[in-house]
Amino acid sequence: MIMDALAQLEAQADATKAAEMAAYHKAPRRYLGLAVPEVEALVAEWRAAATLDQRIQLAADLWETDIHEARVAAAKLLTQARIRPDDGAWALIAEWTQGFDAWALADHATIAGQKRVVADPTRLDEVEGWTQSENLWTRRAALVITLPWAKMAFPKADDLAVRERVLGWAETYVPDRDWFMQKVVAWWLRDLSKKDPARVREFLYGPGAGLKAFARKEAAQYLED
């Protein structure tokens, strides 16, 4: 399947756009110049024609190519609310997080992982380990993958406990002055402010007081005061 999939991606390659993407993303890998909707259209065809095991194997093979669009396709193959059983999909996504090197692919893969963590919150124990990684992108992924809990309109007691757990991770990120780490804390808080503005204010006047000015401003974007 991998050879056919790569051939289909290659058939839509655009050298001019590929050069623009390489300059934009900066990560040293090959780019084909496909837009995400073009990749998603191909993935929809592959998903419909493959078994779950075939899909997971194809995702693994596509990621191994280290071609930008192939990695986007790999993530999209696993971005689905219901995957049963999903242990294989989760193991693959968790493996990918350890080698992230740029925000775009990290986000595509981590968003696929959001569904798997919501399906089995015990996986948060593994995610917590990412917060201690030497890889900035792996640490960042711990907050991106838990964003569903920031967005829940009617969280249950267990969900509120997860929120507090993740806010604890965010607190440890505040002293990290890297722009992307500040940004992801702000992202989590901004989304949470739509559901629990009081908790976000508490964070911003507490540990969040140490965030950079741009991050505090973004976190408070939807707060009336």
N, C-alpha and C positions, 0 to 999 in steps of 0.2 A: 504493500500500500504506500509505503514511503516514497518510492520512486514516482509513482503516478501523482501523488500529492505534490511533490516538488516540481514535477513537470507542469502541472496546472498553475502553480504559483509563478514559475518562470515564464509561462506563456503570457502573463499579464505584466511582466516587468517593464519599468519605465526608467531608463538610465538617468534622465534629467531629474526626475523626482527622487530617485535613489540617492543621487549626489546631494540633493537638498536635505534629505532625511539624515544622511550621514553627518552633515554639517550641524544639523539641529540636535540630534541625539548624542553625538560625540562618542558614544561607546564604540570601540574598535571591532566591528563585525560587518558582515556583508548586508547590504540593504537592496531590496528589489524595486522599491518605489510604489508599492501597493498601498492604497488607503484601507483603513480598518473595515469599512463596509464591503470592500472587495474580498478581503480575507474571510469575513463572516459568511458571505454568500457561498464560498467554496466549502467552508466548514459545515454549513447546513447540509450540503450534499453528502459529505463524508460521513457525518453523524447518522444520516438516514440509512446509509448503506452498510454500516458497520455494527458488529456486536459490541458490547461493553468492553470485553477484553481486547478486541481489535482497536477500539478507540483509545484505550489507555496506552497500548503499544505504539500506536501511531503518534499520540501526543509525546511519548518519550522519545521516539525517533526524530520527530520534528524539532524538539528542543535541542537534541544533540547536534543538529546541523549548525547551530549558532548563527543562522540566518534570521534577521529581525522578523520578517513576516512569518517565517516558519514557526518561530517561538510565539508570536501572537496567535497563530492558528492552534498551536499546542494548548495554550491557555484557554482559548475559546472552545476547544473540544471538551474541556472539563468544566465549563461554566454552565452549570445546569442545577436547578434546585433539587431534583430527584435523581440520584444515582444510587442504585442498590444492587449489590453491596458497593460501598464507596471506599473501602479501605485502600484499594489499589490507587484510586484517584488521589486520596489524601496523602498517601506515602509519596507519590510523585511530586505533588505540589510542595510538600514540606521539604523534599530534597532540593527542589529548584530554589527555594528561598535562601539556601546556604550559599548560592553562587550569584545572587543578584549583583548587578554592577551599574544599573541605571534605573531611573524612575519609571519609564514607560513600560518596559517589560515586567518590572516588578509589580506595577499596578495591575496589569492584565492578569498575571498569574495569581496575585494575592486576592483579587476580586473573585476569581474562580474558587479560591480557598475559603472565602467568606461563607459560601453555601455549605461547605463541608464542616466548618466549625460550628455553625448554627445547628446543623444536623446532629452533631455530637459534641456538646460543650466540654466533655472531658478532655478534648484535644487542646484546650486552653493551657493545660499543664505543659504540653510540649511547646506551645506558642510562648509561654512565659520564659522558657529557656532562650528564645531568640532575643529577648531584651538585654541579654548579657553578651551577645555576639560581638566580635571585633568588626564584623561587616556592618557598616552603617545602614545599608539597604535591608539587611536582615532585621536589624533592630527596628527600623521604620515599619517593616512589614507587620510587626506585632500590633501596631495601632491600626493600620489599614485593614487588616483581616478581621478586626473586631468592631469595625464601624457599624455593623448592623445593630449592635446594642446601644449605640448612641442615637440611632434613628427610631427605636421602638416607641410606638405611641402608647401602648398599654403593657409595659413591662411587668412581669410577675416578680415575686420575691427573689427567685434565682437569677433573673435577668438584672435586677438592681444590684445584686451581689457582684455580678460580672462587671457592671459599670464601675463599681467602686474599685474592683480589682484592676481594671484597665486604667482608671484615673491614677491609681498608685504607680503604674508603670509610667504614665505620662509625667508624673511628678519627678521621677528619676531622670527623665529626658530634659527637663527644664534647663539644667546647667550646661547641656550640650549646645554649643553656640553654632553648630552647623546649620545652614539655612534650611536644608531639607528636614532636619529633625525638629527645628522650631516650627516649620510649616505643618508637619504632620500632627503635632500637638494642637496647633491652632485649628486644623481641619476637624479633629475629633471634637474639640470643644465647640466649634461653630455648629456642627451638626447636632450636638447634644443640646445646645442653647435653644433650639426650636422645640424641644420636648421638655427640658428641665432647666429653664434659665436661672433659677435660684442656685442650682448646684454649680453652674458655670461661673456665676458671680462669686460664689464661695471659693472656687478654685483660683479665679483670677486675683482675688484679694488675698489669697493665701499663697500656696507654692507658685502659682502662676504669675505672681508679681515679678518673678525673675525672668520671665520671657522677654525676648526682644520686642521692641515697640511694634514692629510690623505684625508679629505673631499675636500680641495682645489685641491689636486693632482688628485683625481678622477673626479672632476668637469671639470678639464682642460685636461682630457685624450685625447680628440680629437682636441684640439686647437694646431695649428702649433707652436705658440710661448709660 
